[in-house]
Amino acid sequence: MVQIRYDELRSTFERILATRGMAAGRAHACATLFADTTRDGVVTHGVNRFPVFVSQIDLGDVLVDATPVLVNAMGAFEQWDGRFGPGNLNAVQAMDRAIELARRNGIGCVALKETNHWMRGGTYGLQAAAANCIGICWTNALGAMPAWGGRDGRLGTNPFVMAMPGEPPVLVDMSMSQFSYGKLEAYRLKGEPLPVPGGYDREGRLTDVPAEIEASRRVLPIGFWKGAALSTVLDMIAAVLSGGNSVADITTRFPRETAVSQVFIAFSMDRIGQDGTWADTVERIKDFIRHSEPDEAGHQARLPGENSAAVRATNDRDGIAIDDGIWARVMSL
């Protein structure tokens, strides 16, 4: 592992994006999103994903200066075309627009088609929470997970995000697979098994060995058949609301993952919860969970996303630990 300071990480990303023709302001914003994700400890969708993102620019899947355009407006709901722009920049714009609609109507929903991988989905939930909104968003993806009872990749891992404003905000950011492919890579690079079985080997046996799951391409859905069902309906809703591609379209029409469909929803607590009692409700729920009896190993119950601030502070103080092979790939760009 190598220790990289946050400012060095961001400036490196920014320089590389500039060499690919991305305008200065957009390169800075895109690099900041990648660096922030890495600093928060989500290296799988930050620095580890960055070389893949640059390769997609080089291959023409990601158009660096393309920005979303409005296709259809229906009050609190709008459809937008991402025009194959950078997925994280498109997602920030889409959630910004959902927040604007929510401040006007109480709720805002933006469905986005023809966009690219959004990197860390939790970014956009936190974006909503920072604007005092409940945030919900999800994306479909390339078919890389078997349907329940199948062997080949017919479902997307289709990450799903929910965020509740507060101090700190509560954040759920989860793939429909027990482990994302990025997380499998992270465990493999560390030479560690998964904490629980995460998929099947080539013989159809459940395994906790990341490399065996990557080889079989048979990741395990969360909750077994329940995760497969949720992945299916998230894909259907995203494709129908956006008028864009389904997992089937993405998997069969494109050589790589691109042109995905996404949904961004915001509920404005400034409009819905003007008396402020909602915040008391949230705090009571947090306190009830935090006072759980510790498990047999002495662990304390914690809330989703609660550890992010501590990870961020540690990485600001000590630098960010990055796999040296990944960092070498970044520097080669």
N, C-alpha and C positions, 0 to 999 in steps of 0.2 A: 504494500500500500504506500501511497505518497500522500503527503499533507499539502493541500492547496488552499491558499487564502481565497475568501469569497471574491474580492476585487479582481484578483488575478484570473479566477475562473470566468467571471463575467466578461472581462476585457478580452480574454482569449476567444470565447464564443463570439463576441461582437466582431473581432477582427476577421474571423473565419467567415462569418455571414457576409461581411462587407466584400470579401473576395468573390462571393457568389452573386454579387450585384444587388444585394438588399440595401435599400436606402438607409441612410444613417439613423434616422429616428426609429424606423422599424427594426433595424438590426439591434439597436440598444434595447428596445422593448422585448424583442424575442429572446435576446441573450439574458436579460434580467429574469424572464420567466424560467428559463432553463437553470440559471444559477440559483434562484430562489428555491426551486424544487429540490435541487441537490443539497442546498444548505439545510432544508427541512428534513433531510434524511431519506428522501425518496430518490435515491441514486438511479434506480431502475428506469425512471421516467425523466431523469435529468441528464447528468453527464453520460450515463451508460447508453441512453437513447440518442444522444446528440449526433454521433457518427452516422447512425441510420437516417436521421433527419437530413443531414447534409448530402448523403448519397441519393436521397429522394429528390433533393433540389437538382443535383447533377444529372439525374435520370429524367427530369422534367415532370415528375409527379407533383411536386410542390412548386408553385409559381410565386416567386418571392414578393412581387409587388401587387399581386391580385388581392382585392378587398371585397368583402361581401356586398351584395346589392339586394335591395328590397324587391321581392317578387309579388307579394300579396299582403294587404293589410286588412284585418277584420277586427277592429277594436283592440281588445287586449291580446289578441293573437296575431302574429305575423309570420310569414314564410320568407326566408332569405336564401340566396344562392351564394355559397362560399367561393365559387369560381376557382377551386383548387389552390386557394391561398394557404399560407402557413397555418396549421391547425390550431396552435395555441393563440396566435393573434386573432384568428377568426372567432375563436371561442370567447375570448375576452370581450370582443365587440358584441357578440350575440348576448352574453349575459348582461353587459351594460344596457343593451336595448331592452331586455326583459325587465331590468330594474326600473328603467324609465317608464315603461308601460305600467308596472306595478305601482309606482308612485302616483300615477294618474288614475288607475282603475282598482287598486288594491291587489290585483294579480296581473302578471304579465307573462306571456309565453312566446318564445321565438323558436321556430323549427328551422334548422339549417341543413341544406343539402349540398352535395358536391364540395365537401371540405376534406381536411386531412386529419390524421391522428392528433388528438388534442393534448398529448403528453400526460401530465398529471391532472386528472379530472377534479381532484379536490381543490385545485386553484380557483375554480369558478364557483364552487360552493362557498369558499372563504370570501371570494369577491362579493357575493350576495350578502353574506353575514356582515361584512364590514360596512355595507350600505343599510344595515338594520332590516334585512330581508331574510326570510326563509328561502334557501336556494335548493332546487332540485334539478338535476340534469343527468343526461345519459347519452351514450353514443353506441352505434353498432360498429361492426368491425369485420375483418376478414374471417371466413369460416376456419376456425382453428381449434374447435372443441366438438367432440361427437355429440349428436343427439342421444338422448337416453335410449339405450338398446342398439345404438349404431357404433361403427368403428372409425369412420372417416369424419373429417372436419366439416360439419354442416351448420354449426352454430358459431356465433361470435362470442368472445368472452365479455363483450358488451358492458363496460364499466358503468356503474350507477353511483350517483353522488347525492347526498342529502346533507344540508348544513343548517344549524340553528344559531342565530346570533346570541352573543353573550360574552362573558369574560371568564375563561376563554370560550370561543365558539365550540359547539359540538359538531364534529365532522365525521361522516361516514363516506368512505371512498373505497368501493369494492368492485372487483371483477366478478363476473359470474362463474369463474373457475376458482377452485380452492386457492391456487396460486397463479398469478399472471406469468406469462413467459419471461417477462423481465425479472420477476422474483426467482424463477427457476434458474436463470442465468446468474443472478447474484449469489445464490447458494452454491451453485457449481463453481463459480470463481473462488469462493472462500473454501472450497473443498469440504463442505458440510452437507449432511443429509437434511431433508426437510423435517420440521418438527412433527408433522403428521403426514400420512400418505397424501400425495398430491396428484396422482394419475396412475396410468397403467404402463407396464413395459410392453415389449413387442409380443409377448405371449399372453397378454391380457391379465396379468397379475398386478394388483395394487402395489405401489412402490413409493418409497420416500427418497429415491435416488434421482436427483434432477436430470442428469444426463440421459437416463433411461426414458424418462417422460418426454424430454425434448426429441429423442430419437423416434419414439412411437407417435408423437403428436396427439396423444390421448390424455389431455388434462382432465381432471375430475371436476365436474360441476359442483358448486357449493350446494350442500343439502341434497346431493345426488340428483334424483329426478326433479326435485323442486327448483334447483338452479337451472337445469336445462329448460324447464317450463318458463321460468322468468326471463331467461335469455331470449327465448322465442318471442314472447309477447313484447318485450322492450324493442326488439328489432321491428316487429310489425308496426308498433305505434310510431317509432321514429321515421320509418319509410313512408307511412301513410300521411303523417302530419307534415313532413317536409316536402313530400312529392319527389323524394330522392330514391337512392338505391337501398335495397335490402341486403342482408348478408349474402343471399344467393347471387344477387347481381354483382356485388363487390368481388365475390369469390370466382365467378365464372367469366366476368367481362374484363377484368383487369389483371395484369401479370403480378402486381403487388398491391398492398393495401392502400387504397386511395378512394376518393369520391364517397366518403362515408356520410351518414345521416345522423343528426344530433338534435336534441331537444333541451331547451333551457327555460326553466320556470322560476319566477320570483314572486313571493308574497310580501308586500310591504307592511311591516309591523307599525310603521308610522301612520298608516291608514287603517289597518285592521285592529291593532291593539293600542289605541290611543290612550286608554286609561292606565297602561303600563302593568296591569296585573299579570299579563302573560309572562313577564320576566320573573315574577315571584313563583309562578307555576313551574317554570323551567328550573329554577334554583332548588325548589322542593324535590323535584325529580332527581336532580344531580345529587343532593344530599342523601336521599334515600338509597341511591346506588352506592355512593362512597362509603356508607356505613354498613356495607355488606360484611358478613363474617368472613375473615380470610380463609383461603382454601388450605388444604393439608400441607402445602409447601410454604405457607405463610405469605402468599401473594396478596396484595391489596387490590380490590376492585377499582378499575379506572374507567373513565368515560372515553368514547371514541374521539381520537384526535387530541387527547389531553396532553400527550407527551411531546407534541410538536414544538412548543415554545422552549422546553428544556433542551431538545436536540439542537434547535437553532442557536441557542445561547452557547452551547458547547462548541459547535462548529465555528461560531464567530470568534470564540476565544482561542481555540486550538488549531483552527484550520479544518478543512473537510477531508476525511480519509477517502481516497479514490483508488481503485484497483490500478496498479501501475501499467498493466496491459491496456486497459481502457484509456488511461491518460496518454499513453503512447499513440494510440489510434487518433485521439483528438488532436494531438500536436502534429501528427502527420498530415492533417487536413490543411 
